[in-house]
Amino acid sequence: MQAFPMEVGEQELWRGRPVRQPRWYWEHTVLVVLGLAFLATFIVPETTGLPPLPFFAWYPALAVMVTPVIYQLQGRRALTVATTYVVTTVRLVLVAQWPAAAEYRWVRLNDLGRPEVKQRPDGTGTILFGTRPYTRWGLRNQPVRGAWAPFLPELRAIPDAQRVAALIEGAQHAGPVPRHPSPGGAR
């Protein structure tokens, strides 16, 4: 991963990557339900004696429903593989290292809520920052993408999530590091 510009006095506290993905997402449940609907198009006409033609009309509808779900799963997997998290004394930085370029997004720690940990028995967990699940879902699914998209950081599947959350909370309470002008003079 390439280095990103740091402010004067800013120090890296922690750097890590997601260690594994959960094996079951909500999209998997949708695929199972749609698969059962697909099987029903064969079973219902056979057991009830109804003509099969109306049931075959479901195939295009099922394809339309399955395609975005598979797209969502592939995007989530690609992002998990490409992501690195960096916690500094000032910011939380999310880095997506793609084959052609790197994408950096950051937020100042003082602009985040208190870190909350959803921890698994093995110590890995997800760190959220005081937003409700419905709010995260709504903002994540807005049509705006790219630089203008709302930024809701989540550190997913990181090892020793409690310790990392404590580091973040400690940096939040340490107070802001004064901003210094960049070498070019802009703030």
C-alpha positions in Angstrom: 0.0 0.0 0.0 1.3 3.4 -0.9 1.7 6.1 1.8 -0.9 8.8 2.1 -0.3 12.4 3.2 -0.2 12.9 6.9 -0.6 16.1 8.8 2.3 17.5 10.9 2.2 15.7 14.3 0.0 13.0 13.0 1.1 9.4 13.8 -0.1 6.0 12.8 -1.6 4.1 15.7 -2.8 0.9 13.9 -3.0 -0.6 10.5 -4.9 -3.7 9.5 -7.1 -5.6 7.1 -10.2 -7.7 7.4 -9.1 -11.2 8.4 -12.1 -13.1 7.0 -15.5 -12.6 5.6 -18.7 -13.8 7.4 -19.9 -16.8 5.5 -23.5 -15.7 5.4 -24.8 -12.3 4.4 -28.4 -11.2 3.9 -27.9 -11.6 0.2 -27.4 -15.4 0.6 -30.9 -15.6 2.3 -32.4 -13.8 -0.7 -30.7 -16.2 -3.1 -32.1 -19.2 -1.1 -35.6 -17.8 -1.2 -35.4 -17.1 -4.9 -34.0 -20.6 -5.5 -37.0 -22.1 -3.7 -39.3 -19.9 -5.9 -37.5 -21.3 -8.9 -38.0 -24.9 -7.7 -41.7 -24.1 -7.1 -42.1 -23.3 -10.8 -41.4 -27.0 -11.4 -43.1 -28.6 -8.4 -46.4 -26.7 -8.3 -47.5 -27.5 -11.9 -46.6 -31.2 -11.4 -48.5 -31.6 -8.1 -51.5 -29.4 -8.9 -52.1 -30.2 -12.5 -52.0 -26.5 -13.4 -50.5 -25.6 -16.8 -46.8 -24.8 -16.5 -46.8 -21.8 -18.8 -47.7 -19.1 -16.2 -45.0 -20.4 -13.9 -42.3 -20.2 -16.6 -43.1 -16.5 -16.8 -41.4 -16.2 -13.4 -38.0 -17.0 -15.0 -37.3 -13.5 -16.3 -38.5 -12.0 -13.0 -36.3 -14.3 -11.0 -33.3 -13.4 -13.2 -34.0 -9.7 -12.7 -34.1 -10.3 -8.9 -31.0 -12.5 -8.7 -28.7 -10.4 -10.8 -28.4 -7.4 -8.4 -28.0 -9.7 -5.4 -25.0 -11.5 -7.0 -23.6 -8.1 -8.1 -23.8 -6.9 -4.4 -22.1 -10.1 -3.2 -19.2 -9.7 -5.7 -18.7 -6.1 -4.9 -18.6 -6.8 -1.2 -16.1 -9.6 -1.6 -13.9 -7.4 -3.9 -14.0 -4.5 -1.4 -13.1 -6.7 1.5 -10.1 -8.1 -0.3 -8.9 -4.6 -1.4 -9.4 -2.7 1.9 -6.9 -1.7 4.5 -7.8 0.3 7.6 -5.4 2.9 9.1 -6.0 4.6 12.5 -3.9 7.7 13.2 -3.9 10.1 16.0 -6.1 12.4 14.0 -8.0 10.3 11.4 -9.5 7.0 10.4 -8.4 6.2 6.9 -9.9 3.5 4.6 -7.7 2.5 1.7 -9.0 0.5 -1.2 -6.0 -0.8 -3.2 -7.4 -1.7 -6.7 -5.2 -3.0 -9.5 -5.1 0.3 -11.3 -5.1 2.8 -8.4 -5.7 3.3 -4.7 -8.7 5.1 -3.3 -8.4 6.9 0.1 -11.2 8.0 2.3 -10.8 9.4 5.7 -12.7 11.1 8.5 -11.3 13.0 11.5 -11.7 11.0 14.7 -13.4 13.9 16.4 -16.2 13.8 13.8 -17.0 10.2 14.6 -19.3 8.9 17.3 -18.1 6.7 20.1 -16.8 3.4 18.7 -19.0 0.4 19.2 -17.8 -3.2 18.8 -19.7 -6.2 17.5 -17.3 -8.9 18.5 -17.3 -12.6 17.6 -16.1 -15.3 20.0 -12.7 -15.5 18.2 -12.0 -11.8 19.0 -12.5 -10.5 15.5 -15.3 -7.9 15.1 -16.7 -4.9 13.4 -16.3 -1.4 14.8 -19.2 1.0 14.2 -19.4 4.6 15.1 -22.7 5.4 16.9 -25.1 5.1 13.9 -28.2 3.0 13.9 -28.3 0.0 11.5 -31.3 1.5 9.5 -29.4 4.8 9.1 -26.3 3.0 7.8 -28.5 0.9 5.4 -30.3 4.0 4.1 -27.1 6.0 3.5 -25.3 3.1 2.0 -28.1 2.5 -0.5 -28.5 6.0 -1.7 -28.0 6.5 -5.4 -25.1 8.9 -4.8 -21.7 7.2 -5.3 -18.1 8.2 -5.5 -16.7 11.3 -3.8 -20.1 12.7 -2.9 -21.4 9.6 -1.2 -22.0 9.8 2.5 -19.1 8.3 4.4 -20.0 5.8 7.1 -16.9 4.1 8.2 -17.1 0.5 9.5 -14.0 -1.5 10.3 -15.2 -5.1 9.4 -13.7 -8.4 10.5 -10.7 -7.0 12.2 -8.6 -8.9 14.7 -8.7 -7.7 18.3 -11.5 -5.3 17.7 -11.9 -4.3 21.4 -8.2 -3.1 21.5 -8.5 -1.1 18.2 -11.8 0.5 19.5 -10.0 1.5 22.7 -7.1 3.0 20.6 -9.7 5.0 18.6 -11.5 6.2 21.7 -8.2 7.2 23.4 -7.3 9.2 20.3 -10.7 10.9 20.3 -10.3 11.9 23.9 -6.7 13.1 23.4 -8.1 16.1 21.6 -7.5 17.4 18.1 -4.1 17.9 16.7 -3.8 21.5 15.5 -4.1 21.8 11.7 -1.0 23.1 10.0 -0.8 24.5 6.5 0.4 22.1 3.8 3.7 22.8 2.1 1.7 24.4 -0.8 0.1 26.9 1.6 -3.5 25.6 1.3 -5.3 24.5 4.3 
